[in-house]
């Protein structure tokens, strides 16, 4: 039931983006509020920074509240609050509430294990656009093995129950890996049986923030990702739809990323960058303003996904073909 709303939102943002022409407007932002987490998932790219020393260096509450105001003043419409585990911050409720009061459309990424009745009630009072919970396996053994947190399976299921009990918007997502590849369709079928829940399947592991590559050993090969998609009619249909939509966007704009034009990323230490996957250069929001960082600094940051100002059709098609294979896809909940 979430697909039509998602299409309307994307259509609105697309029209707003088109109205800006070649100019920049910070419509969408992702903010890593913290790298702290109560779990230590085997594939997590932020986990190396989940240490006491690193946590002490993260933005303080007043700094976050100031930056939120600057985002609003600069025209930002939508924020994704993520981590780490954002609920692991003791001040999360205050930060979240202030963001809602400022009028942001909010998406919350969480592992679900820290959702209590009190947290769920607050989310119901200040309803986000979407809550996304990572669900890694259909058994306690597989789930807890991936999170390396005993009891996390049961706590996550309870968090999901609390959210659904209150009618909150929810997406269940699974990162396909060698350690759970045989459970993906079972997870999707289970999520499809939950009223109003969307499901998202992804397959690309992110490099760890400290540069370690040990998670590569559980990365699914492309042929295995395709096998999973071919085995499911909804996956196949959604892949075709998203490929067409993405190709049209690439041909129209000539870029594979809106970072620095319509999107931005802020890390737990206040570094503003083009996106979460490109941290080659950052602008320090502790010492400068968001407006200066987005409009003056970000346009000069290096990005391998930028094309020439007027790419040829052949170049656009090449960029599209290179970008399509690794994209995650989202499908509405439903039977497999």
C-alpha positions in Angstrom: 0.0 0.0 0.0 3.0 2.3 0.3 3.9 2.3 -3.4 1.5 5.0 -4.6 2.5 7.3 -1.9 6.2 6.7 -2.7 5.5 7.4 -6.4 3.7 10.7 -5.5 6.6 11.8 -3.3 9.2 11.0 -6.0 7.1 12.8 -8.6 6.8 15.9 -6.5 10.5 16.0 -5.7 11.3 15.4 -9.3 9.1 18.3 -10.4 10.7 20.5 -7.7 14.1 19.5 -8.9 13.2 20.2 -12.5 12.0 23.7 -11.5 15.4 24.4 -10.1 17.0 23.8 -13.5 20.8 23.6 -13.2 20.8 25.2 -9.8 21.3 23.4 -6.4 18.7 23.0 -3.7 19.3 20.7 -0.6 16.0 18.8 -0.8 17.1 15.5 0.7 19.7 14.8 3.4 21.0 11.7 5.2 22.4 12.3 8.6 24.4 9.7 10.5 23.6 10.9 14.0 26.0 8.4 15.6 28.2 5.4 14.9 27.3 3.9 18.3 25.2 0.8 18.2 24.1 -1.9 20.6 24.9 -4.6 17.9 28.0 -5.4 15.9 26.7 -6.6 12.6 29.2 -8.5 10.5 28.7 -6.3 7.4 28.2 -2.9 9.1 30.4 -0.2 7.6 30.2 2.2 10.6 31.0 -0.5 13.3 34.7 0.2 13.4 33.9 3.7 14.8 31.6 2.2 17.4 34.2 2.9 20.1 34.2 5.1 23.2 36.9 7.3 21.9 35.1 7.9 18.6 31.7 8.4 20.3 33.1 11.2 22.5 34.0 13.1 19.3 30.4 13.0 17.9 28.3 16.1 17.6 26.7 17.3 20.9 23.0 18.0 21.2 23.3 21.8 20.8 25.4 21.4 17.7 22.8 19.1 16.1 19.9 21.4 17.0 21.7 24.4 15.5 22.5 22.5 12.3 18.8 21.4 12.0 17.8 25.0 12.0 20.3 25.8 9.3 19.0 22.9 7.2 15.5 24.3 7.5 16.5 27.8 6.6 18.4 26.5 3.5 15.3 24.8 2.2 15.8 21.2 3.1 12.6 19.2 3.0 13.4 15.6 3.9 15.9 14.0 6.3 16.9 10.4 6.8 18.2 9.8 10.4 20.5 6.9 10.6 23.6 5.6 12.4 25.0 3.4 13.7 21.8 3.0 15.7 20.2 6.5 16.1 18.1 5.3 19.1 21.4 4.5 20.9 21.9 8.3 21.4 20.4 9.2 24.8 19.2 12.5 23.2 17.6 10.9 20.2 13.9 11.7 21.2 14.8 15.4 21.6 16.6 15.6 18.3 13.8 13.7 16.5 11.1 15.9 18.0 12.9 19.1 17.1 13.3 17.9 13.5 9.5 17.2 13.3 8.7 20.6 14.8 10.8 22.2 12.1 8.7 20.5 9.5 11.0 17.9 8.0 9.7 14.8 6.4 11.6 12.2 8.4 12.8 8.6 7.6 14.3 6.6 10.4 16.7 3.8 9.9 16.9 1.5 12.9 17.7 -2.1 13.9 14.5 -2.2 15.8 15.9 -3.7 19.0 15.7 -0.5 21.0 12.1 0.3 20.3 10.1 0.3 23.5 6.4 1.1 24.1 7.4 4.6 25.1 9.5 5.1 21.9 6.7 3.7 19.7 4.2 6.0 21.4 6.4 9.0 20.6 6.8 7.9 17.0 3.1 7.6 16.8 2.6 11.1 18.1 5.3 12.5 15.7 4.8 10.1 12.8 7.7 9.8 10.4 7.3 9.4 6.6 8.9 5.9 7.0 10.6 3.7 9.5 13.1 1.2 7.9 14.2 -1.9 9.9 16.9 -4.2 8.8 15.8 -7.9 9.1 18.7 -10.3 8.5 17.3 -13.9 8.9 14.2 -15.9 9.7 15.8 -17.9 12.6 17.3 -16.7 15.9 20.5 -18.5 14.9 21.0 -16.8 11.6 19.8 -13.4 12.7 21.8 -13.3 15.9 24.8 -14.7 14.1 24.8 -11.7 11.7 24.2 -9.1 14.4 26.5 -10.8 16.9 24.0 -9.7 19.5 22.3 -12.6 21.4 18.6 -12.0 21.7 18.5 -9.4 18.9 16.1 -11.5 16.8 13.4 -11.5 19.5 14.0 -7.8 20.4 13.7 -6.8 16.7 10.5 -8.8 16.3 9.0 -7.1 19.4 10.0 -3.7 18.0 8.2 -4.5 14.8 5.2 -5.6 16.7 5.0 -2.4 18.6 5.2 -0.3 15.5 2.6 -2.2 13.6 0.3 -2.1 16.7 0.3 1.6 16.3 -0.2 1.7 12.6 3.2 3.3 11.8 4.7 3.2 8.3 7.2 0.4 8.0 9.7 -1.0 5.5 11.4 -4.3 6.2 14.7 -4.6 4.4 17.3 -7.3 3.9 20.9 -7.0 2.8 21.5 -10.2 0.9 24.8 -11.9 1.8 26.4 -15.3 1.5 25.3 -15.9 5.1 21.6 -15.4 4.5 21.0 -15.8 0.7 18.7 -18.8 1.2 16.4 -16.8 3.5 15.7 -13.7 1.4 12.5 -15.0 -0.2 11.3 -16.4 3.1 11.9 -13.0 4.8 10.0 -11.3 1.9 7.1 -13.7 2.3 6.9 -13.0 6.0 7.1 -9.3 5.5 4.4 -9.5 2.9 2.0 -11.0 5.4 2.3 -7.9 7.6 -0.4 -5.4 6.8 0.8 -2.3 5.0 4.5 -3.2 5.2 6.9 -2.6 2.3 9.9 -4.8 1.6 13.3 -3.9 0.3 16.1 -6.2 -0.9 19.7 -4.9 -1.3 22.9 -6.6 -2.2 25.8 -4.2 -2.1 28.1 -4.2 1.0 29.6 -0.8 1.8 33.3 -0.4 2.6 34.0 0.0 6.3 34.8 3.5 7.4 38.3 2.5 8.6 39.0 1.1 5.1 38.9 -2.6 6.1 37.7 -5.0 3.4 37.0 -8.1 5.6 33.2 -7.9 4.8 34.0 -8.6 1.1 34.0 -12.3 2.0 30.2 -12.3 2.5 29.4 -10.1 -0.5 27.0 -11.9 -2.9 28.3 -12.3 -6.4 26.3 -10.5 -9.1 25.1 -13.8 -10.6 23.7 -14.8 -7.2 21.8 -11.5 -6.9 20.3 -12.1 -10.3 19.4 -15.6 -9.4 17.4 -14.3 -6.4 15.7 -11.7 -8.5 14.8 -14.1 -11.3 13.2 -16.5 -8.8 10.6 -13.9 -7.7 8.0 -12.3 -10.0 7.8 -9.1 -8.0 11.6 -8.7 -7.9 11.7 -9.1 -11.7 9.0 -6.6 -12.3 10.3 -4.1 -9.9 13.8 -4.4 -11.3 12.5 -3.7 -14.8 10.5 -0.7 -13.6 13.3 0.8 -11.6 15.8 0.3 -14.4 13.6 2.2 -16.8 13.0 5.0 -14.3 16.7 5.2 -13.4 17.7 5.2 -17.1 15.3 8.1 -17.9 16.8 10.0 -15.0 20.3 9.4 -16.1 19.6 10.4 -19.7 17.8 13.6 -18.6 20.3 14.8 -16.0 23.6 13.3 -17.2 24.7 12.3 -13.7 24.5 9.2 -11.6 24.2 11.0 -8.3 22.4 14.1 -7.0 25.0 14.7 -4.3 25.8 18.3 -4.0 22.8 19.3 -6.2 19.8 18.0 -4.4 21.2 15.6 -1.8 23.8 15.7 0.9 25.2 13.7 3.7 26.3 14.6 7.3 28.3 12.2 9.4 28.4 11.8 13.2 31.2 14.4 13.5 29.6 17.2 11.5 31.3 16.6 8.2 29.1 17.6 5.3 29.8 15.5 2.1 28.2 14.7 -1.2 26.8 11.4 -0.1 27.4 8.6 2.4 29.5 6.6 -0.2 31.7 9.6 -1.1 33.6 10.9 1.9 36.7 12.0 0.0 36.2 15.5 1.1 34.1 17.1 3.8 33.1 20.5 5.1 33.1 21.0 8.8 29.7 22.1 10.1 31.2 22.7 13.5 33.1 25.7 12.3 31.0 26.7 9.3 27.4 27.1 8.2 25.3 24.6 6.2 24.5 27.2 3.7 28.1 27.9 3.0 29.0 24.3 2.9 26.2 23.2 0.6 26.2 26.1 -1.9 29.9 27.1 -1.9 31.9 24.0 -0.9 30.1 20.9 -2.1 30.0 21.9 -5.8 33.8 21.7 -5.9 34.1 18.3 -4.2 35.4 15.4 -6.4 32.8 12.8 -7.5 33.5 9.9 -10.0 29.8 9.8 -10.9 29.7 13.3 -12.4 29.6 13.5 -16.1 30.5 16.5 -18.4 28.0 19.3 -18.4 26.5 18.1 -21.8 27.2 14.4 -22.1 26.3 12.7 -25.3 23.5 10.1 -25.6 26.1 7.4 -25.8 27.8 8.6 -22.7 24.6 8.7 -20.8 23.7 5.2 -21.9 27.1 3.9 -20.8 26.7 5.6 -17.4 23.2 4.1 -17.1 24.4 0.6 -17.9 27.2 0.8 -15.4 25.0 2.1 -12.6 22.0 -0.2 -12.9 23.3 -3.5 -11.8 24.2 -2.7 -8.2 21.0 -0.7 -7.4 18.8 -2.0 -4.5 15.1 -2.3 -5.2 12.0 -1.8 -3.1 8.8 -3.7 -3.5 5.5 -3.4 -1.7 4.8 -6.1 0.8 2.8 -9.0 -0.7 2.9 -12.7 -1.4 6.0 -14.0 -3.2 
